[in-house]
Amino acid sequence: MLCVDKEFALKIADVAVNAGAIIIKYFQSAPEIMNKTDGSPVTMADKEADAFISSILAEITPETPVVSEESLSHPDITASSQFWL
């Protein structure tokens, strides 16, 4: 069983709440939908929330790689015992 301390869990919950606030501001009106190079849809809300989440997770847990759908590069996680997805 994974044990996580309360302070850490609250930091992660705060990341989720703040990312949600970023997304909500875009969806108060019709968001512009763009296409990624693979043809799948993406919005500025996706990109901004992703950048926020990735940067904060990197600050909170600098030793843990962050793998992100919207990121242009992905870290090598083969040697990592854990990573953010």
N, C-alpha and C positions, 0 to 999 in steps of 0.2 A: 504494500500500500504506500502510495506517495504521501509524504508528510510535508505540508506547506504551512509556514507560520502565518498568523493572522495579518501582520503588517504587509507581508509580501502579497497575500491574496487581495488585500484592500488596494494596493498599488495597481495590480492587474485589473481589478474591477474598475478603477478610476480610468485606466486606459480605454476600456470598453465604453464607458459612459461618455468620455470625451470624443471618442471616435464616432459614436452615435450622434452626438451633437453636430459634428462636422457634416455627417451624411444628411441629417434632417434639414439643415439650412439649404441644401441643394434641392431637396425634394418638396420644398414649399411652393415651387413652381416646376414646370416641366423641364427636367434636366436634358441637356444636349447629350445624345448618345453617339459615341464615336466607335470606330472599329479598331481593334488591335491588329497587329500584322497577321495574326492567325484567323482574322475575320470575326472573332468573338467580340461582343459589345463591352464597352467600358465608358464610364462617365467621369467627370472631374471629381465627383463625390468619391468614387472608387479610388482614384489616384491620390487625392488629398488624405483620405482616411488611411489608406495603405502607408503613405509616407509618414504620417503621424505615428501610427501603431509601430511601424518598423523602427523609427528613430527612438521612441520611448523604450521599447523592449531592449534595444541595444544599449541604452543608458542604464536600465535597471539590471540587466543581466549581460554584461559585455562579453562574457565567456561563452554565451549560448548563441549559436547562429540563428538568424531569422530567414526563413524561406517564405517568400511572398509572391502571390500571384501577379501583382502589378509591377514587381521589380524587374529591371532590365537584366540584372545579374543574380545568380543564386550561389550562395556559399557552398563549399564542399562540406557535406555533413557526414561523409563516410567514417571519419575518425571521431565524430561526436557521439556521446552517449545520450544526448538530448538536444532538441532544437525546437524553435518556435515555428509553427506552420500556420 
